[in-house]
Amino acid sequence: SSESLSVAVANTITFLTAQLQGKYASSTLLKLRMVLEANLTAHYAPSWLPKDPIRGSGRRCMTLSPACLPPRPIWTACTAANVQWFDWIALLGNSEFDLFVDPGCVAVRCQDKIITVWSDEPAVPAPGAPMAHGSLRSQMAPRKTFAQQVLEEDKEEEEKIFTLLADEISAPTWMTPIVTQFPISGRSTSPMSSISEQSRCSSRSSNSSSSGFSFSSADTASSRTSAASGKNGEVKQSRRERARQARVFVDTTKTEVTPYDGGKTTVLTGGVMLGGSQ
């Protein structure tokens, strides 16, 4: 497997660097090829199976475009050898293409066209003697290249994936019935329900009777309180009531005037003293 990988990588490097001859120095191209060989070998080796060439082809495919930088194995070689990628892709046609490197075949896909760059399939020998009708028909039948087989395998795998996704995303074939109206269930007539109903009625009647008793008791207490307050008001009056009811008695029958001594008044220690001194 290592030999077939080395041959495929060597043919890939020859295809990629053929147009750089005369544009860069020989030492630059030599360094570029050496770094490309190491990087591409490390990139293809994990999925390289000569007995099953199609397996892992999608992981080995690289897309090269003038609109963006190349994949890491090629970009690392560019920086190591100081080669400008956009000048390089311009020499390769300045258009986007996919590079397929598989056991026994190197091909490119550009605008849905497959071009085989290298293949280890032997050439078909020219017929030297009369051959059977079946063998002639098989030779005249169009043969598919290895790259075309890889492309068909990729398309079939994509169709399977999209079919699985469509099955998962599509709406389910069954739907849960939606009921807008529900039937009104009849009341239970079991003995337990009648017993519970009677217990609820008896509890309501007992609550109402107890409520009436409490209200009558409250009314009796309030009437007693008001009566007691009335009696207290009649027996003991407040100070304001006593002052308001108090009257100054004036004897209107006494109209005589008693004269004082000479009608004189004297002041002694701040007080008024009626009558003069003797």
ZADO-1210 file (C-alpha; in nm, 4 decimals, padded with zeros to 6 digits):
<atoms>
<atom x="00.0000" y="00.0000" z="00.0000" code="SER" pos="1"/>
<atom x="00.2878" y="00.2393" z="00.0706" code="SER" pos="2"/>
<atom x="00.4216" y="00.1862" z="-00.2822" code="GLU" pos="3"/>
<atom x="00.0880" y="00.2666" z="-00.4452" code="SER" pos="4"/>
<atom x="00.0555" y="00.5728" z="-00.2216" code="LEU" pos="5"/>
<atom x="00.4022" y="00.6978" z="-00.3182" code="SER" pos="6"/>
<atom x="00.3257" y="00.6541" z="-00.6889" code="VAL" pos="7"/>
<atom x="-00.0052" y="00.8374" z="-00.6619" code="ALA" pos="8"/>
<atom x="00.1490" y="01.1230" z="-00.4609" code="VAL" pos="9"/>
<atom x="00.4375" y="01.1568" z="-00.7108" code="ALA" pos="10"/>
<atom x="00.1942" y="01.1866" z="-01.0041" code="ASN" pos="11"/>
<atom x="-00.0134" y="01.4400" z="-00.8100" code="THR" pos="12"/>
<atom x="00.2926" y="01.6587" z="-00.7416" code="ILE" pos="13"/>
<atom x="00.3973" y="01.6378" z="-01.1064" code="THR" pos="14"/>
<atom x="00.0536" y="01.7576" z="-01.2148" code="PHE" pos="15"/>
<atom x="00.0445" y="02.0456" z="-00.9653" code="LEU" pos="16"/>
<atom x="00.3990" y="02.1788" z="-01.0203" code="THR" pos="17"/>
<atom x="00.4386" y="02.1278" z="-01.3960" code="ALA" pos="18"/>
<atom x="00.3312" y="02.4847" z="-01.4769" code="GLN" pos="19"/>
<atom x="00.5761" y="02.6357" z="-01.2253" code="LEU" pos="20"/>
<atom x="00.8803" y="02.5447" z="-01.4332" code="GLN" pos="21"/>
<atom x="01.0593" y="02.8652" z="-01.5334" code="GLY" pos="22"/>
<atom x="00.8540" y="03.0795" z="-01.2905" code="LYS" pos="23"/>
<atom x="01.0566" y="02.9918" z="-00.9813" code="TYR" pos="24"/>
<atom x="01.4133" y="02.8827" z="-00.9144" code="ALA" pos="25"/>
<atom x="01.5008" y="02.5132" z="-00.9175" code="SER" pos="26"/>
<atom x="01.5839" y="02.5186" z="-00.5452" code="SER" pos="27"/>
<atom x="01.2421" y="02.6680" z="-00.4683" code="THR" pos="28"/>
<atom x="01.0629" y="02.4040" z="-00.6758" code="LEU" pos="29"/>
<atom x="01.2675" y="02.1248" z="-00.5162" code="LEU" pos="30"/>
<atom x="01.1761" y="02.2432" z="-00.1678" code="LYS" pos="31"/>
<atom x="00.8119" y="02.2792" z="-00.2706" code="LEU" pos="32"/>
<atom x="00.8005" y="01.9210" z="-00.4035" code="ARG" pos="33"/>
<atom x="00.9651" y="01.7787" z="-00.0917" code="MET" pos="34"/>
<atom x="00.7223" y="01.9501" z="00.1455" code="VAL" pos="35"/>
<atom x="00.4266" y="01.8535" z="-00.0747" code="LEU" pos="36"/>
<atom x="00.5343" y="01.4882" z="-00.0736" code="GLU" pos="37"/>
<atom x="00.5562" y="01.4769" z="00.3061" code="ALA" pos="38"/>
<atom x="00.2287" y="01.6615" z="00.3632" code="ASN" pos="39"/>
<atom x="00.0221" y="01.4733" z="00.1044" code="LEU" pos="40"/>
<atom x="00.1526" y="01.1350" z="00.2189" code="THR" pos="41"/>
<atom x="00.0546" y="01.2122" z="00.5785" code="ALA" pos="42"/>
<atom x="-00.2854" y="01.3384" z="00.4622" code="HIS" pos="43"/>
<atom x="-00.3756" y="01.0372" z="00.2444" code="TYR" pos="44"/>
<atom x="-00.2241" y="00.7539" z="00.4500" code="ALA" pos="45"/>
<atom x="-00.5017" y="00.7098" z="00.7147" code="PRO" pos="46"/>
<atom x="-00.7716" y="00.6408" z="00.4525" code="SER" pos="47"/>
<atom x="-00.5551" y="00.4665" z="00.1895" code="TRP" pos="48"/>
<atom x="-00.6862" y="00.1167" z="00.1089" code="LEU" pos="49"/>
<atom x="-00.5623" y="-00.0249" z="-00.2250" code="PRO" pos="50"/>
<atom x="-00.8063" y="-00.3183" z="-00.2051" code="LYS" pos="51"/>
<atom x="-01.0989" y="-00.0765" z="-00.1663" code="ASP" pos="52"/>
<atom x="-00.9951" y="00.2331" z="-00.3644" code="PRO" pos="53"/>
<atom x="-01.3289" y="00.4121" z="-00.3433" code="ILE" pos="54"/>
<atom x="-01.3462" y="00.3997" z="00.0348" code="ARG" pos="55"/>
<atom x="-01.2378" y="00.7303" z="00.1910" code="GLY" pos="56"/>
<atom x="-01.2257" y="00.9133" z="-00.1426" code="SER" pos="57"/>
<atom x="-01.4400" y="01.1975" z="-00.0083" code="GLY" pos="58"/>
<atom x="-01.1973" y="01.2609" z="00.2784" code="ARG" pos="59"/>
<atom x="-00.9012" y="01.2646" z="00.0413" code="ARG" pos="60"/>
<atom x="-01.0642" y="01.5088" z="-00.2012" code="CYS" pos="61"/>
<atom x="-00.9242" y="01.8653" z="-00.1999" code="MET" pos="62"/>
<atom x="-01.0912" y="02.1723" z="-00.3470" code="THR" pos="63"/>
<atom x="-00.8520" y="02.4250" z="-00.5007" code="LEU" pos="64"/>
<atom x="-00.9904" y="02.7696" z="-00.5808" code="SER" pos="65"/>
<atom x="-00.8547" y="03.1134" z="-00.6775" code="PRO" pos="66"/>
<atom x="-01.1013" y="03.2741" z="-00.4363" code="ALA" pos="67"/>
<atom x="-00.9545" y="03.1283" z="-00.1157" code="CYS" pos="68"/>
<atom x="-00.6448" y="02.9701" z="00.0313" code="LEU" pos="69"/>
<atom x="-00.5770" y="02.6009" z="-00.0407" code="PRO" pos="70"/>
<atom x="-00.6083" y="02.3179" z="00.2143" code="PRO" pos="71"/>
<atom x="-00.3448" y="02.2924" z="00.4863" code="ARG" pos="72"/>
<atom x="-00.1101" y="02.0369" z="00.3161" code="PRO" pos="73"/>
<atom x="-00.0676" y="02.2597" z="00.0095" code="ILE" pos="74"/>
<atom x="-00.0726" y="02.5907" z="00.1978" code="TRP" pos="75"/>
<atom x="00.2052" y="02.4742" z="00.4321" code="THR" pos="76"/>
<atom x="00.4194" y="02.3858" z="00.1300" code="ALA" pos="77"/>
<atom x="00.3550" y="02.7309" z="-00.0204" code="CYS" pos="78"/>
<atom x="00.4705" y="02.9113" z="00.2925" code="THR" pos="79"/>
<atom x="00.7733" y="02.6841" z="00.3364" code="ALA" pos="80"/>
<atom x="00.8948" y="02.7380" z="-00.0230" code="ALA" pos="81"/>
<atom x="00.7753" y="03.1015" z="-00.0438" code="ASN" pos="82"/>
<atom x="00.5450" y="03.0356" z="-00.3394" code="VAL" pos="83"/>
<atom x="00.2458" y="03.2631" z="-00.3939" code="GLN" pos="84"/>
<atom x="-00.0696" y="03.0560" z="-00.4070" code="TRP" pos="85"/>
<atom x="-00.2737" y="03.2934" z="-00.6221" code="PHE" pos="86"/>
<atom x="00.0033" y="03.3002" z="-00.8840" code="ASP" pos="87"/>
<atom x="00.0161" y="02.9215" z="-00.8698" code="TRP" pos="88"/>
<atom x="-00.3605" y="02.8695" z="-00.9140" code="ILE" pos="89"/>
<atom x="-00.3580" y="03.1176" z="-01.2030" code="ALA" pos="90"/>
<atom x="-00.1096" y="02.8918" z="-01.3847" code="LEU" pos="91"/>
<atom x="-00.3415" y="02.5946" z="-01.3190" code="LEU" pos="92"/>
<atom x="-00.6265" y="02.7603" z="-01.5089" code="GLY" pos="93"/>
<atom x="-00.7472" y="03.0148" z="-01.2494" code="ASN" pos="94"/>
<atom x="-01.0687" y="02.8199" z="-01.1897" code="SER" pos="95"/>
<atom x="-01.1967" y="02.6094" z="-00.9034" code="GLU" pos="96"/>
<atom x="-01.1599" y="02.2317" z="-00.9280" code="PHE" pos="97"/>
<atom x="-01.1643" y="01.9220" z="-00.7063" code="ASP" pos="98"/>
<atom x="-00.8555" y="01.7029" z="-00.6837" code="LEU" pos="99"/>
<atom x="-00.9163" y="01.3283" z="-00.6324" code="PHE" pos="100"/>
<atom x="-00.6212" y="01.1101" z="-00.5323" code="VAL" pos="101"/>
<atom x="-00.7174" y="00.7440" z="-00.4944" code="ASP" pos="102"/>
<atom x="-00.5286" y="00.4149" z="-00.5205" code="PRO" pos="103"/>
<atom x="-00.4492" y="00.3708" z="-00.8890" code="GLY" pos="104"/>
<atom x="-00.5985" y="00.7013" z="-01.0092" code="CYS" pos="105"/>
<atom x="-00.5514" y="01.0783" z="-00.9919" code="VAL" pos="106"/>
<atom x="-00.8305" y="01.2904" z="-01.1409" code="ALA" pos="107"/>
<atom x="-00.9762" y="01.6407" z="-01.1288" code="VAL" pos="108"/>
<atom x="-01.3390" y="01.7508" z="-01.1463" code="ARG" pos="109"/>
<atom x="-01.4038" y="02.0909" z="-01.3002" code="CYS" pos="110"/>
<atom x="-01.7547" y="02.2154" z="-01.3876" code="GLN" pos="111"/>
<atom x="-01.9011" y="01.8634" z="-01.3498" code="ASP" pos="112"/>
<atom x="-01.6440" y="01.7181" z="-01.5889" code="LYS" pos="113"/>
<atom x="-01.4042" y="01.4445" z="-01.4797" code="ILE" pos="114"/>
<atom x="-01.0514" y="01.4522" z="-01.6242" code="ILE" pos="115"/>
<atom x="-00.8168" y="01.1656" z="-01.5440" code="THR" pos="116"/>
<atom x="-00.4648" y="01.2928" z="-01.4737" code="VAL" pos="117"/>
<atom x="-00.3034" y="00.9538" z="-01.4086" code="TRP" pos="118"/>
<atom x="-00.4182" y="00.5920" z="-01.3934" code="SER" pos="119"/>
<atom x="-00.2340" y="00.2613" z="-01.3458" code="ASP" pos="120"/>
<atom x="-00.4831" y="00.0618" z="-01.5526" code="GLU" pos="121"/>
<atom x="-00.3097" y="-00.1222" z="-01.8434" code="PRO" pos="122"/>
<atom x="-00.3927" y="-00.0207" z="-02.1975" code="ALA" pos="123"/>
<atom x="-00.6382" y="-00.2370" z="-02.3872" code="VAL" pos="124"/>
<atom x="-00.4409" y="-00.4523" z="-02.6400" code="PRO" pos="125"/>
<atom x="-00.5371" y="-00.4430" z="-03.0061" code="ALA" pos="126"/>
<atom x="-00.7289" y="-00.7540" z="-03.1161" code="PRO" pos="127"/>
<atom x="-00.4936" y="-00.9790" z="-03.3232" code="GLY" pos="128"/>
<atom x="-00.7309" y="-01.2681" z="-03.3853" code="ALA" pos="129"/>
<atom x="-01.1044" y="-01.3120" z="-03.4287" code="PRO" pos="130"/>
<atom x="-01.2766" y="-01.2797" z="-03.0918" code="MET" pos="131"/>
<atom x="-01.6077" y="-01.3964" z="-02.9689" code="ALA" pos="132"/>
<atom x="-01.9120" y="-01.1826" z="-03.0255" code="HIS" pos="133"/>
<atom x="-01.9539" y="-01.1292" z="-02.6528" code="GLY" pos="134"/>
<atom x="-01.5983" y="-01.0037" z="-02.6041" code="SER" pos="135"/>
<atom x="-01.6304" y="-00.7600" z="-02.8951" code="LEU" pos="136"/>
<atom x="-01.9523" y="-00.6247" z="-02.7485" code="ARG" pos="137"/>
<atom x="-01.7807" y="-00.5769" z="-02.4132" code="SER" pos="138"/>
<atom x="-01.4944" y="-00.3870" z="-02.5768" code="GLN" pos="139"/>
<atom x="-01.7323" y="-00.1676" z="-02.7751" code="MET" pos="140"/>
<atom x="-01.9334" y="-00.0851" z="-02.4649" code="ALA" pos="141"/>
<atom x="-01.8266" y="00.2465" z="-02.3090" code="PRO" pos="142"/>
<atom x="-01.6073" y="00.2021" z="-02.0034" code="ARG" pos="143"/>
<atom x="-01.6307" y="00.4279" z="-01.7036" code="LYS" pos="144"/>
<atom x="-01.3151" y="00.5758" z="-01.5649" code="THR" pos="145"/>
<atom x="-01.2208" y="00.5275" z="-01.2045" code="PHE" pos="146"/>
<atom x="-01.2972" y="00.8917" z="-01.1275" code="ALA" pos="147"/>
<atom x="-01.6451" y="00.8521" z="-01.2736" code="GLN" pos="148"/>
<atom x="-01.7030" y="00.5504" z="-01.0516" code="GLN" pos="149"/>
<atom x="-01.5916" y="00.7511" z="-00.7485" code="VAL" pos="150"/>
<atom x="-01.8256" y="01.0344" z="-00.8446" code="LEU" pos="151"/>
<atom x="-02.1179" y="00.7952" z="-00.8819" code="GLU" pos="152"/>
<atom x="-02.0429" y="00.6423" z="-00.5426" code="GLU" pos="153"/>
<atom x="-02.0398" y="00.9896" z="-00.3851" code="ASP" pos="154"/>
<atom x="-02.3733" y="01.0775" z="-00.5448" code="LYS" pos="155"/>
<atom x="-02.5325" y="00.7551" z="-00.4244" code="GLU" pos="156"/>
<atom x="-02.4055" y="00.8167" z="-00.0727" code="GLU" pos="157"/>
<atom x="-02.5392" y="01.1731" z="-00.0778" code="GLU" pos="158"/>
<atom x="-02.8786" y="01.0503" z="-00.1975" code="GLU" pos="159"/>
<atom x="-02.8941" y="00.7996" z="00.0885" code="LYS" pos="160"/>
<atom x="-02.8102" y="01.0697" z="00.3421" code="ILE" pos="161"/>
<atom x="-03.0712" y="01.3101" z="00.2047" code="PHE" pos="162"/>
<atom x="-03.3299" y="01.0312" z="00.2019" code="THR" pos="163"/>
<atom x="-03.2650" y="00.9614" z="00.5685" code="LEU" pos="164"/>
<atom x="-03.2903" y="01.3312" z="00.6495" code="LEU" pos="165"/>
<atom x="-03.6170" y="01.3619" z="00.4562" code="ALA" pos="166"/>
<atom x="-03.7636" y="01.0707" z="00.6508" code="ASP" pos="167"/>
<atom x="-03.6705" y="01.2354" z="00.9797" code="GLU" pos="168"/>
<atom x="-03.7931" y="01.5842" z="00.8867" code="ILE" pos="169"/>
<atom x="-04.1193" y="01.4888" z="00.7119" code="SER" pos="170"/>
<atom x="-04.4466" y="01.5086" z="00.9030" code="ALA" pos="171"/>
<atom x="-04.5713" y="01.1883" z="01.0714" code="PRO" pos="172"/>
<atom x="-04.8304" y="00.9804" z="00.8920" code="THR" pos="173"/>
<atom x="-05.0482" y="00.9476" z="01.2017" code="TRP" pos="174"/>
<atom x="-05.2104" y="01.2271" z="01.3945" code="MET" pos="175"/>
<atom x="-05.3611" y="01.2238" z="01.7402" code="THR" pos="176"/>
<atom x="-05.7410" y="01.2857" z="01.7201" code="PRO" pos="177"/>
<atom x="-05.8492" y="01.6179" z="01.8672" code="ILE" pos="178"/>
<atom x="-06.1768" y="01.6199" z="02.0655" code="VAL" pos="179"/>
<atom x="-06.3483" y="01.9612" z="02.0842" code="THR" pos="180"/>
<atom x="-06.6409" y="01.8537" z="02.3046" code="GLN" pos="181"/>
<atom x="-06.6428" y="01.6142" z="02.5931" code="PHE" pos="182"/>
<atom x="-06.9559" y="01.4191" z="02.7049" code="PRO" pos="183"/>
<atom x="-07.1122" y="01.5260" z="03.0325" code="ILE" pos="184"/>
<atom x="-07.0871" y="01.2382" z="03.2722" code="SER" pos="185"/>
<atom x="-07.3952" y="01.1603" z="03.4864" code="GLY" pos="186"/>
<atom x="-07.3796" y="01.1982" z="03.8610" code="ARG" pos="187"/>
<atom x="-07.2983" y="00.8864" z="04.0501" code="SER" pos="188"/>
<atom x="-07.5866" y="00.7203" z="04.2336" code="THR" pos="189"/>
<atom x="-07.3758" y="00.4940" z="04.4489" code="SER" pos="190"/>
<atom x="-07.4545" y="00.4619" z="04.8223" code="PRO" pos="191"/>
<atom x="-07.1301" y="00.6313" z="04.9130" code="MET" pos="192"/>
<atom x="-07.2217" y="00.9437" z="04.7129" code="SER" pos="193"/>
<atom x="-07.5644" y="00.9702" z="04.8858" code="SER" pos="194"/>
<atom x="-07.4019" y="00.9324" z="05.2259" code="ILE" pos="195"/>
<atom x="-07.1496" y="01.2055" z="05.1450" code="SER" pos="196"/>
<atom x="-07.4305" y="01.4340" z="05.0234" code="GLU" pos="197"/>
<atom x="-07.6274" y="01.3827" z="05.3470" code="GLN" pos="198"/>
<atom x="-07.3183" y="01.4554" z="05.5514" code="SER" pos="199"/>
<atom x="-07.2634" y="01.7799" z="05.3579" code="ARG" pos="200"/>
<atom x="-07.6280" y="01.8873" z="05.4144" code="CYS" pos="201"/>
<atom x="-07.6119" y="01.8124" z="05.7872" code="SER" pos="202"/>
<atom x="-07.2864" y="02.0037" z="05.8198" code="SER" pos="203"/>
<atom x="-07.4390" y="02.3074" z="05.6434" code="ARG" pos="204"/>
<atom x="-07.7482" y="02.3034" z="05.8722" code="SER" pos="205"/>
<atom x="-07.5344" y="02.2756" z="06.1833" code="SER" pos="206"/>
<atom x="-07.3199" y="02.5640" z="06.0647" code="ASN" pos="207"/>
<atom x="-07.6258" y="02.7825" z="06.0005" code="SER" pos="208"/>
<atom x="-07.7791" y="02.7060" z="06.3448" code="SER" pos="209"/>
<atom x="-07.4531" y="02.7758" z="06.5194" code="SER" pos="210"/>
<atom x="-07.4250" y="03.1014" z="06.3247" code="SER" pos="211"/>
<atom x="-07.7783" y="03.2088" z="06.4371" code="GLY" pos="212"/>
<atom x="-07.6943" y="03.1326" z="06.7977" code="PHE" pos="213"/>
<atom x="-07.3823" y="03.3402" z="06.7805" code="SER" pos="214"/>
<atom x="-07.5677" y="03.6356" z="06.6238" code="PHE" pos="215"/>
<atom x="-07.8428" y="03.6305" z="06.8933" code="SER" pos="216"/>
<atom x="-07.5806" y="03.6114" z="07.1643" code="SER" pos="217"/>
<atom x="-07.4032" y="03.9118" z="07.0145" code="ALA" pos="218"/>
<atom x="-07.7300" y="04.1137" z="07.0028" code="ASP" pos="219"/>
<atom x="-07.8085" y="04.0326" z="07.3688" code="THR" pos="220"/>
<atom x="-07.4617" y="04.1366" z="07.4784" code="ALA" pos="221"/>
<atom x="-07.4809" y="04.4679" z="07.2897" code="SER" pos="222"/>
<atom x="-07.8247" y="04.5509" z="07.4409" code="SER" pos="223"/>
<atom x="-07.6961" y="04.4781" z="07.7892" code="ARG" pos="224"/>
<atom x="-07.3972" y="04.7017" z="07.7350" code="THR" pos="225"/>
<atom x="-07.6123" y="04.9945" z="07.6139" code="SER" pos="226"/>
<atom x="-07.8532" y="04.9555" z="07.9106" code="ALA" pos="227"/>
<atom x="-07.5691" y="04.9514" z="08.1579" code="ALA" pos="228"/>
<atom x="-07.4185" y="05.2623" z="08.0033" code="SER" pos="229"/>
<atom x="-07.7600" y="05.4399" z="08.0295" code="GLY" pos="230"/>
<atom x="-07.7919" y="05.3608" z="08.3986" code="LYS" pos="231"/>
<atom x="-07.4419" y="05.4812" z="08.4670" code="ASN" pos="232"/>
<atom x="-07.5213" y="05.8076" z="08.2880" code="GLY" pos="233"/>
<atom x="-07.8300" y="05.8658" z="08.5056" code="GLU" pos="234"/>
<atom x="-07.6585" y="05.7906" z="08.8378" code="VAL" pos="235"/>
<atom x="-07.3235" y="05.9640" z="08.7863" code="LYS" pos="236"/>
<atom x="-07.2893" y="06.2772" z="08.5781" code="GLN" pos="237"/>
<atom x="-06.9718" y="06.4098" z="08.4404" code="SER" pos="238"/>
<atom x="-06.7976" y="06.7176" z="08.5717" code="ARG" pos="239"/>
<atom x="-06.8978" y="06.9186" z="08.2665" code="ARG" pos="240"/>
<atom x="-07.2628" y="06.8312" z="08.3145" code="GLU" pos="241"/>
<atom x="-07.2527" y="06.9320" z="08.6791" code="ARG" pos="242"/>
<atom x="-07.0860" y="07.2658" z="08.5988" code="ALA" pos="243"/>
<atom x="-07.3391" y="07.3387" z="08.3264" code="ARG" pos="244"/>
<atom x="-07.6345" y="07.2639" z="08.5513" code="GLN" pos="245"/>
<atom x="-07.4972" y="07.4669" z="08.8457" code="ALA" pos="246"/>
<atom x="-07.6686" y="07.8092" z="08.8865" code="ARG" pos="247"/>
<atom x="-07.5686" y="08.1191" z="09.0872" code="VAL" pos="248"/>
<atom x="-07.8473" y="08.2072" z="09.3281" code="PHE" pos="249"/>
<atom x="-07.9173" y="08.5867" z="09.3612" code="VAL" pos="250"/>
<atom x="-08.1513" y="08.7077" z="09.6366" code="ASP" pos="251"/>
<atom x="-08.3482" y="08.9873" z="09.4709" code="THR" pos="252"/>
<atom x="-08.5368" y="09.0772" z="09.7925" code="THR" pos="253"/>
<atom x="-08.2396" y="09.2409" z="09.9555" code="LYS" pos="254"/>
<atom x="-08.2262" y="09.5903" z="09.8046" code="THR" pos="255"/>
<atom x="-08.0742" y="09.7831" z="10.1010" code="GLU" pos="256"/>
<atom x="-07.7187" y="09.9198" z="10.0731" code="VAL" pos="257"/>
<atom x="-07.4900" y="09.9027" z="10.3770" code="THR" pos="258"/>
<atom x="-07.2481" y="10.2000" z="10.3733" code="PRO" pos="259"/>
<atom x="-06.8927" y="10.1494" z="10.4803" code="TYR" pos="260"/>
<atom x="-06.7025" y="10.3738" z="10.7147" code="ASP" pos="261"/>
<atom x="-06.6833" y="10.7024" z="10.5351" code="GLY" pos="262"/>
<atom x="-06.6746" y="10.5292" z="10.2103" code="GLY" pos="263"/>
<atom x="-06.3033" y="10.5275" z="10.2339" code="LYS" pos="264"/>
<atom x="-06.0735" y="10.2589" z="10.1204" code="THR" pos="265"/>
<atom x="-05.7147" y="10.1964" z="10.1979" code="THR" pos="266"/>
<atom x="-05.4531" y="09.9657" z="10.0484" code="VAL" pos="267"/>
<atom x="-05.2510" y="09.7453" z="10.2753" code="LEU" pos="268"/>
<atom x="-04.9852" y="09.5069" z="10.1482" code="THR" pos="269"/>
<atom x="-05.1308" y="09.4889" z="09.8069" code="GLY" pos="270"/>
<atom x="-05.4850" y="09.4193" z="09.9231" code="GLY" pos="271"/>
<atom x="-05.7929" y="09.6415" z="09.9370" code="VAL" pos="272"/>
<atom x="-05.9271" y="09.7226" z="10.2795" code="MET" pos="273"/>
<atom x="-06.2703" y="09.8743" z="10.3126" code="LEU" pos="274"/>
<atom x="-06.3103" y="10.1553" z="10.5603" code="GLY" pos="275"/>
<atom x="-06.0659" y="10.4117" z="10.6920" code="GLY" pos="276"/>
<atom x="-05.8280" y="10.3771" z="10.9776" code="SER" pos="277"/>
<atom x="-05.9580" y="10.4659" z="11.3258" code="GLN" pos="278"/>
</atoms>
